[in-house]
Amino acid sequence: MKPRIGIPEKKLQYITDLLSVVFANQVTLYTKTLKFHWNVCGENLMELHKLFKHQYTLLESSIDETAERISKLGAKTIGTMAEFTKHETIAWTLRRYLI
Ligand SMILES: [Fe+2]
């Protein structure tokens, strides 16, 4: 159901499209943070393990907020790996600058 909040339909679509990109980036970052949490090694293993756990726990709540905001704005929230891969823009950035 489309909300009646005074935003024209075309702009509402634009906003939910952008939020879907944010959402896909959050899920991608969450997944990568879990991977680092599971695979960290070295002398700071326990500190980094805890740090990554703290980060992915924070990401979980922001992911849920974004998904529910998309839904409240009347759009379908993406949820498959194919959809996340199609919408995300952060993996390229992480590969280029951090990994
Ligand atoms: Fe763990």
Backbone and ligand atoms as CSV (ligand in chain L), in Angstrom:
chain,resi,resn,atom,element,x,y,z
A,1,MET,N,N,0.833,-1.176,0.000
A,1,MET,CA,C,0.000,0.000,0.000
A,1,MET,C,C,0.885,1.249,0.000
A,2,LYS,N,N,0.580,2.180,-0.882
A,2,LYS,CA,C,1.371,3.406,-0.975
A,2,LYS,C,C,0.966,4.365,0.151
A,3,PRO,N,N,1.951,4.948,0.812
A,3,PRO,CA,C,1.626,5.884,1.883
A,3,PRO,C,C,1.144,7.222,1.319
A,4,ARG,N,N,0.306,7.880,2.060
A,4,ARG,CA,C,-0.135,9.221,1.663
A,4,ARG,C,C,0.615,10.219,2.544
A,5,ILE,N,N,1.817,10.586,2.089
A,5,ILE,CA,C,2.665,11.465,2.901
A,5,ILE,C,C,3.063,12.711,2.128
A,6,GLY,N,N,2.419,12.954,1.001
A,6,GLY,CA,C,2.667,14.186,0.265
A,6,GLY,C,C,3.844,14.148,-0.686
A,7,ILE,N,N,4.447,12.972,-0.895
A,7,ILE,CA,C,5.556,12.848,-1.842
A,7,ILE,C,C,5.002,12.235,-3.126
A,8,PRO,N,N,5.217,12.883,-4.273
A,8,PRO,CA,C,4.715,12.328,-5.528
A,8,PRO,C,C,5.267,10.925,-5.784
A,9,GLU,N,N,4.476,10.095,-6.456
A,9,GLU,CA,C,4.829,8.691,-6.690
A,9,GLU,C,C,6.207,8.508,-7.333
A,10,LYS,N,N,6.528,9.341,-8.321
A,10,LYS,CA,C,7.815,9.208,-9.014
A,10,LYS,C,C,8.991,9.460,-8.056
A,11,LYS,N,N,8.832,10.467,-7.198
A,11,LYS,CA,C,9.899,10.757,-6.224
A,11,LYS,C,C,9.974,9.666,-5.153
A,12,LEU,N,N,8.824,9.130,-4.784
A,12,LEU,CA,C,8.795,8.039,-3.818
A,12,LEU,C,C,9.541,6.818,-4.372
A,13,GLN,N,N,9.351,6.548,-5.662
A,13,GLN,CA,C,10.057,5.442,-6.324
A,13,GLN,C,C,11.567,5.690,-6.304
A,14,TYR,N,N,11.954,6.925,-6.595
A,14,TYR,CA,C,13.375,7.290,-6.580
A,14,TYR,C,C,13.961,7.064,-5.184
A,15,ILE,N,N,13.253,7.515,-4.169
A,15,ILE,CA,C,13.722,7.361,-2.775
A,15,ILE,C,C,13.863,5.883,-2.415
A,16,THR,N,N,12.878,5.064,-2.751
A,16,THR,CA,C,12.957,3.640,-2.386
A,16,THR,C,C,14.019,2.917,-3.213
A,17,ASP,N,N,14.255,3.368,-4.447
A,17,ASP,CA,C,15.357,2.795,-5.238
A,17,ASP,C,C,16.702,3.089,-4.566
A,18,LEU,N,N,16.870,4.334,-4.119
A,18,LEU,CA,C,18.117,4.693,-3.425
A,18,LEU,C,C,18.256,3.927,-2.108
A,19,LEU,N,N,17.151,3.803,-1.373
A,19,LEU,CA,C,17.197,3.049,-0.117
A,19,LEU,C,C,17.533,1.575,-0.364
A,20,SER,N,N,17.119,1.048,-1.508
A,20,SER,CA,C,17.456,-0.340,-1.842
A,20,SER,C,C,18.960,-0.495,-2.061
A,21,VAL,N,N,19.592,0.526,-2.620
A,21,VAL,CA,C,21.053,0.498,-2.786
A,21,VAL,C,C,21.722,0.556,-1.411
A,22,VAL,N,N,21.235,1.435,-0.556
A,22,VAL,CA,C,21.767,1.524,0.817
A,22,VAL,C,C,21.597,0.180,1.515
A,23,PHE,N,N,20.410,-0.397,1.378
A,23,PHE,CA,C,20.106,-1.684,2.014
A,23,PHE,C,C,21.042,-2.786,1.512
A,24,ALA,N,N,21.230,-2.857,0.201
A,24,ALA,CA,C,22.124,-3.874,-0.374
A,24,ALA,C,C,23.560,-3.663,0.110
A,25,ASN,N,N,23.976,-2.414,0.225
A,25,ASN,CA,C,25.327,-2.139,0.730
A,25,ASN,C,C,25.453,-2.541,2.196
A,26,GLN,N,N,24.412,-2.297,2.977
A,26,GLN,CA,C,24.446,-2.706,4.395
A,26,GLN,C,C,24.564,-4.223,4.517
A,27,VAL,N,N,23.784,-4.953,3.726
A,27,VAL,CA,C,23.812,-6.423,3.795
A,27,VAL,C,C,25.177,-6.944,3.331
A,28,THR,N,N,25.728,-6.332,2.301
A,28,THR,CA,C,27.045,-6.744,1.805
A,28,THR,C,C,28.119,-6.496,2.869
A,29,LEU,N,N,28.087,-5.307,3.480
A,29,LEU,CA,C,29.060,-4.994,4.533
A,29,LEU,C,C,28.880,-5.925,5.732
A,30,TYR,N,N,27.631,-6.219,6.075
A,30,TYR,CA,C,27.333,-7.144,7.174
A,30,TYR,C,C,27.950,-8.522,6.889
A,31,THR,N,N,27.738,-9.006,5.674
A,31,THR,CA,C,28.255,-10.325,5.299
A,31,THR,C,C,29.784,-10.350,5.339
A,32,LYS,N,N,30.391,-9.287,4.828
A,32,LYS,CA,C,31.862,-9.229,4.836
A,32,LYS,C,C,32.403,-9.105,6.264
A,33,THR,N,N,31.674,-8.383,7.110
A,33,THR,CA,C,32.106,-8.249,8.508
A,33,THR,C,C,32.035,-9.592,9.220
A,34,LEU,N,N,30.973,-10.362,8.948
A,34,LEU,CA,C,30.884,-11.720,9.501
A,34,LEU,C,C,32.063,-12.571,9.035
A,35,LYS,N,N,32.386,-12.462,7.753
A,35,LYS,CA,C,33.506,-13.242,7.196
A,35,LYS,C,C,34.807,-12.902,7.930
A,36,PHE,N,N,35.043,-11.593,8.156
A,36,PHE,CA,C,36.257,-11.190,8.882
A,36,PHE,C,C,36.207,-11.697,10.324
A,37,HIS,N,N,35.036,-11.642,10.947
A,37,HIS,CA,C,34.867,-12.136,12.313
A,37,HIS,C,C,35.256,-13.610,12.404
A,38,TRP,N,N,34.840,-14.389,11.417
A,38,TRP,CA,C,35.098,-15.828,11.439
A,38,TRP,C,C,36.529,-16.183,11.066
A,39,ASN,N,N,37.175,-15.344,10.264
A,39,ASN,CA,C,38.479,-15.718,9.709
A,39,ASN,C,C,39.654,-14.916,10.237
A,40,VAL,N,N,39.409,-14.060,11.221
A,40,VAL,CA,C,40.507,-13.263,11.738
A,40,VAL,C,C,41.552,-14.170,12.377
A,41,CYS,N,N,42.820,-13.808,12.239
A,41,CYS,CA,C,43.902,-14.575,12.855
A,41,CYS,C,C,45.021,-13.606,13.228
A,42,GLY,N,N,46.005,-14.114,13.918
A,42,GLY,CA,C,47.124,-13.267,14.307
A,42,GLY,C,C,47.107,-12.968,15.792
A,43,GLU,N,N,48.045,-12.120,16.192
A,43,GLU,CA,C,48.205,-11.888,17.635
A,43,GLU,C,C,47.064,-11.084,18.252
A,44,ASN,N,N,46.309,-10.306,17.464
A,44,ASN,CA,C,45.166,-9.542,17.988
A,44,ASN,C,C,43.842,-10.240,17.718
A,45,LEU,N,N,43.896,-11.548,17.548
A,45,LEU,CA,C,42.716,-12.324,17.166
A,45,LEU,C,C,41.499,-12.032,18.026
A,46,MET,N,N,41.611,-12.129,19.330
A,46,MET,CA,C,40.429,-11.979,20.195
A,46,MET,C,C,39.864,-10.565,20.151
A,47,GLU,N,N,40.742,-9.558,20.142
A,47,GLU,CA,C,40.260,-8.171,20.087
A,47,GLU,C,C,39.525,-7.910,18.772
A,48,LEU,N,N,40.110,-8.348,17.659
A,48,LEU,CA,C,39.467,-8.137,16.357
A,48,LEU,C,C,38.184,-8.959,16.229
A,49,HIS,N,N,38.208,-10.185,16.764
A,49,HIS,CA,C,37.015,-11.039,16.743
A,49,HIS,C,C,35.852,-10.318,17.442
A,50,LYS,N,N,36.129,-9.736,18.593
A,50,LYS,CA,C,35.097,-9.012,19.341
A,50,LYS,C,C,34.689,-7.733,18.620
A,51,LEU,N,N,35.650,-7.030,18.053
A,51,LEU,CA,C,35.347,-5.790,17.331
A,51,LEU,C,C,34.417,-6.062,16.150
A,52,PHE,N,N,34.731,-7.096,15.357
A,52,PHE,CA,C,33.875,-7.427,14.211
A,52,PHE,C,C,32.488,-7.874,14.669
A,53,LYS,N,N,32.426,-8.583,15.790
A,53,LYS,CA,C,31.118,-8.978,16.310
A,53,LYS,C,C,30.302,-7.748,16.697
A,54,HIS,N,N,30.932,-6.806,17.357
A,54,HIS,CA,C,30.248,-5.560,17.734
A,54,HIS,C,C,29.746,-4.844,16.478
A,55,GLN,N,N,30.578,-4.785,15.440
A,55,GLN,CA,C,30.192,-4.094,14.207
A,55,GLN,C,C,29.032,-4.792,13.510
A,56,TYR,N,N,29.088,-6.142,13.383
A,56,TYR,CA,C,27.978,-6.784,12.672
A,56,TYR,C,C,26.688,-6.753,13.483
A,57,THR,N,N,26.807,-6.685,14.816
A,57,THR,CA,C,25.606,-6.540,15.648
A,57,THR,C,C,24.954,-5.171,15.419
A,58,LEU,N,N,25.760,-4.124,15.332
A,58,LEU,CA,C,25.227,-2.786,15.039
A,58,LEU,C,C,24.602,-2.748,13.642
A,59,LEU,N,N,25.266,-3.401,12.695
A,59,LEU,CA,C,24.738,-3.417,11.323
A,59,LEU,C,C,23.381,-4.101,11.248
A,60,GLU,N,N,23.183,-5.146,12.046
A,60,GLU,CA,C,21.893,-5.861,12.028
A,60,GLU,C,C,20.724,-4.926,12.279
A,61,SER,N,N,20.854,-4.042,13.258
A,61,SER,CA,C,19.716,-3.163,13.573
A,61,SER,C,C,19.529,-2.114,12.490
A,62,SER,N,N,20.611,-1.617,11.906
A,62,SER,CA,C,20.444,-0.611,10.849
A,62,SER,C,C,19.877,-1.248,9.583
A,63,ILE,N,N,20.231,-2.501,9.316
A,63,ILE,CA,C,19.676,-3.223,8.166
A,63,ILE,C,C,18.168,-3.358,8.326
A,64,ASP,N,N,17.743,-3.730,9.516
A,64,ASP,CA,C,16.319,-3.908,9.782
A,64,ASP,C,C,15.564,-2.584,9.639
A,65,GLU,N,N,16.148,-1.499,10.125
A,65,GLU,CA,C,15.505,-0.180,10.007
A,65,GLU,C,C,15.345,0.229,8.553
A,66,THR,N,N,16.368,0.011,7.747
A,66,THR,CA,C,16.295,0.388,6.332
A,66,THR,C,C,15.244,-0.451,5.607
A,67,ALA,N,N,15.230,-1.754,5.868
A,67,ALA,CA,C,14.255,-2.631,5.215
A,67,ALA,C,C,12.828,-2.221,5.558
A,68,GLU,N,N,12.607,-1.921,6.822
A,68,GLU,CA,C,11.256,-1.535,7.238
A,68,GLU,C,C,10.865,-0.173,6.698
A,69,ARG,N,N,11.836,0.730,6.532
A,69,ARG,CA,C,11.544,2.046,5.950
A,69,ARG,C,C,11.123,1.894,4.484
A,70,ILE,N,N,11.813,1.038,3.749
A,70,ILE,CA,C,11.449,0.788,2.347
A,70,ILE,C,C,10.017,0.268,2.273
A,71,SER,N,N,9.711,-0.668,3.149
A,71,SER,CA,C,8.375,-1.248,3.174
A,71,SER,C,C,7.314,-0.216,3.534
A,72,LYS,N,N,7.606,0.631,4.522
A,72,LYS,CA,C,6.651,1.670,4.937
A,72,LYS,C,C,6.404,2.678,3.824
A,73,LEU,N,N,7.396,2.853,2.945
A,73,LEU,CA,C,7.239,3.777,1.824
A,73,LEU,C,C,6.514,3.118,0.649
A,74,GLY,N,N,6.051,1.897,0.844
A,74,GLY,CA,C,5.198,1.246,-0.139
A,74,GLY,C,C,5.913,0.415,-1.187
A,75,ALA,N,N,7.222,0.199,-1.016
A,75,ALA,CA,C,7.967,-0.603,-1.997
A,75,ALA,C,C,8.258,-1.994,-1.434
A,76,LYS,N,N,8.586,-2.905,-2.337
A,76,LYS,CA,C,8.979,-4.252,-1.938
A,76,LYS,C,C,10.442,-4.209,-1.495
A,77,THR,N,N,10.729,-4.787,-0.347
A,77,THR,CA,C,12.111,-4.860,0.133
A,77,THR,C,C,12.805,-6.037,-0.523
A,78,ILE,N,N,13.972,-5.773,-1.121
A,78,ILE,CA,C,14.712,-6.860,-1.760
A,78,ILE,C,C,15.182,-7.844,-0.690
A,79,GLY,N,N,15.487,-9.096,-1.122
A,79,GLY,CA,C,15.872,-10.069,-0.116
A,79,GLY,C,C,16.609,-11.290,-0.630
A,80,THR,N,N,16.877,-11.332,-1.933
A,80,THR,CA,C,17.633,-12.478,-2.439
A,80,THR,C,C,19.082,-12.065,-2.697
A,81,MET,N,N,19.969,-13.044,-2.742
A,81,MET,CA,C,21.376,-12.741,-3.016
A,81,MET,C,C,21.530,-12.094,-4.395
A,82,ALA,N,N,20.728,-12.544,-5.350
A,82,ALA,CA,C,20.782,-11.946,-6.691
A,82,ALA,C,C,20.397,-10.464,-6.640
A,83,GLU,N,N,19.372,-10.149,-5.847
A,83,GLU,CA,C,18.958,-8.742,-5.723
A,83,GLU,C,C,20.013,-7.914,-4.994
A,84,PHE,N,N,20.599,-8.465,-3.938
A,84,PHE,CA,C,21.645,-7.724,-3.228
A,84,PHE,C,C,22.831,-7.465,-4.155
A,85,THR,N,N,23.228,-8.477,-4.903
A,85,THR,CA,C,24.354,-8.325,-5.814
A,85,THR,C,C,24.057,-7.288,-6.895
A,86,LYS,N,N,22.823,-7.278,-7.372
A,86,LYS,CA,C,22.434,-6.333,-8.418
A,86,LYS,C,C,22.451,-4.889,-7.903
A,87,HIS,N,N,22.043,-4.668,-6.662
A,87,HIS,CA,C,21.897,-3.312,-6.135
A,87,HIS,C,C,23.127,-2.769,-5.414
A,88,GLU,N,N,23.978,-3.645,-4.880
A,88,GLU,CA,C,25.064,-3.139,-4.043
A,88,GLU,C,C,26.126,-2.415,-4.867
A,89,THR,N,N,26.784,-1.441,-4.228
A,89,THR,CA,C,27.872,-0.714,-4.875
A,89,THR,C,C,29.127,-0.726,-4.019
A,90,ILE,N,N,29.061,-1.346,-2.848
A,90,ILE,CA,C,30.148,-1.244,-1.886
A,90,ILE,C,C,31.260,-2.279,-2.122
A,91,ALA,N,N,30.954,-3.428,-2.694
A,91,ALA,CA,C,31.973,-4.475,-2.861
A,91,ALA,C,C,33.108,-3.993,-3.747
A,92,TRP,N,N,32.768,-3.307,-4.822
A,92,TRP,CA,C,33.805,-2.783,-5.714
A,92,TRP,C,C,34.699,-1.813,-4.956
A,93,THR,N,N,34.087,-0.946,-4.166
A,93,THR,CA,C,34.836,0.045,-3.388
A,93,THR,C,C,35.752,-0.654,-2.390
A,94,LEU,N,N,35.216,-1.669,-1.693
A,94,LEU,CA,C,36.037,-2.393,-0.724
A,94,LEU,C,C,37.208,-3.089,-1.418
A,95,ARG,N,N,36.922,-3.732,-2.557
A,95,ARG,CA,C,37.990,-4.421,-3.292
A,95,ARG,C,C,39.064,-3.438,-3.733
A,96,ARG,N,N,38.664,-2.270,-4.224
A,96,ARG,CA,C,39.597,-1.298,-4.780
A,96,ARG,C,C,40.449,-0.628,-3.702
A,97,TYR,N,N,39.851,-0.331,-2.561
A,97,TYR,CA,C,40.562,0.501,-1.579
A,97,TYR,C,C,40.985,-0.207,-0.306
A,98,LEU,N,N,40.340,-1.269,0.069
A,98,LEU,CA,C,40.629,-1.857,1.377
A,98,LEU,C,C,41.193,-3.270,1.340
A,99,ILE,N,N,40.959,-3.989,0.282
A,99,ILE,CA,C,41.373,-5.388,0.279
A,99,ILE,C,C,42.480,-5.617,-0.726
L,1,LIG,FE,FE,31.530,-15.611,16.798
